[in-house]
Amino acid sequence: MPASFEILPATPTDAAALSVLVNSAYRGEGSKKGWTTEADLLGGQRTDEATLREMISAAGNTILKYLDEKGQPAGCVYLQ
């Protein structure tokens, strides 16, 4: 049986969880296992909650969040 998941538009209340997800994917320790890492090239955070809230709230923008079978964010994409 396939795992269940959802893809939904993010809301400003998702900003905290998405910030953790994006920062871990691009600059966290776990990112060093994949091709997306920036950990050795750049310091600091890739994004923060305030920036993500602005991006989500801006007209014409959408962030889609991928929720795993437990309802936890496991991916996202920014559409402009």
N, C-alpha and C positions, 0 to 999 in steps of 0.2 A: 504494500500500500504506500503510495507516495506521501511524503511529509507535507503537512499543510503550511501555508504561508499566506501573507497578505502584502499587497503593494498599495499604499495609501498616500494621499497628499499629506505632507508634514504640516503641522500647525506651530504657532509660536511656542506652545508648551512643550514641543518636542526638542527645542533648541539645546537644552542641557545634554540630553542623551545623544543627540546627533553630534554635538561637539566632542564628546568623549570618543565616539565611534570614529569620526574623521581624523582626530588627532592621533588615535592609536593606529589607524591604518597607514598614515603617512609618516609619522615621526615617532611612534612608540616602539618599544623593544620588539614587539611581535612583528612590526613592519619589516624588520631586517631579514625576515624569512622570505619576503616576496619582492616583486619587481617595482612596487610603488613607493618604496622607502625614500624618504628625504632626510632621514635621521643623521646621516654622515655629511650632508651637504648644507643644511640649514638648521639653525637653533630656534628654540621657542616653539610656540604653538602654531599650527597651521590656521586655525580659526578659533573663535570663541562664541559663547552663547549670544552675546549682543549682536555680533555680525550675522550669525545665522538667523536670529529673529528678524533683523532688517531684510535679509535676503528672502525669507519666507513671506514677509509682509509686503514687499515691493510689488507694485502692479506689473503684471506680465511675467512674473517669476513663479516657478513651482519647484519644490523639492519633494521628490517621491521617496518614501521610506519603505524599505523591505523589512517586514517583521517575520521572525522565525516562528516555528510551531509553538513557542512559549510566549509569543507576543513581544519579544525583545527586538530592538532594531539591530539588523545584521548587515544592512547596506543602505545606501542612499544615492540619489543622482540629482544634480541641480540642472534645471531646464530654464532657459531664458528666452 
